[in-house]
């Protein structure tokens, strides 16, 4: 038996998928044509209503399933776990169960009307510009370089070995299913390690600066180029999303600037210096400044971010 709310969520997801394909989202951006998902591809189900007392003592009660032990990633506030403390505090709104390579994960969506909205409170002069890349993950305008970790490249040998085992197994066999699970765990480990790196890198930036200027890159377009594997391995989109969310939650700011010409423009005098991608040093014939190409780009990003931020503050 399957709970009725879980079944009702499926046609809602299908309707949303078709609406995004035919009409687009709120910005008019359309998604690809929806594809049929077999039973092995549908890995998440959601309860749209949940009673607080069904989550207590590291156990969660799922309708039609029963009591399930859980390992908490973080402690749930008392008012969400069925305690009488803070009756007007947290409410558990939805519960989603997702099957991943290494087990099942439960995501709780909490609502607390007592939490105040964090108002932006930052020093507009405490700003840094970062230029993301494939050799260095980013080069900051203060000269700090963070080397690209290249998690996927380092794990390629293990992934290829696991993929070969899947290919050699007979389709539909239990040995093939086990090999697929091992391969999925390897991919999940790479993704989790990358995400952990992104969180720690974002935290270190926001601990030092209150405003971070980044380029508004067409990451989807870059992911279709010859550099696709390296771009996906770097995960710039995920990093900028994490950085923006952490900044917003802390009352800080991330400014996305126009990326056109940041590498060609001289950060000292503004003169345009055309150079090939292979040229790693920026040398300006006008003001005679000579510095690393990526550092020059990060200084331009900082300057553009400062200009855009002042315009935003004046308009508000």
HUJO-V600831 format. One record per helix or strand of 2 or more residues. SS is the DSSP state (hx for helix, st for strand). FROM is the first residue (numbers start at 1). LEN is the number of residues. If there is no record, write none. Layout:
# HUJO-V600831
<<SS;FROM;LEN> <SS;FROM;LEN>>
This chain:
# HUJO-V600831
<<hx;4;19> <st;44;4> <hx;52;3> <st;55;2> <st;59;4> <st;66;4> <hx;78;3> <st;90;11> <st;103;10> <st;127;6> <st;136;5> <st;145;3> <hx;151;18> <hx;174;35> <st;211;5> <hx;219;4> <hx;228;7> <hx;236;14> <st;253;5> <st;281;3> <st;290;3> <hx;293;23>>
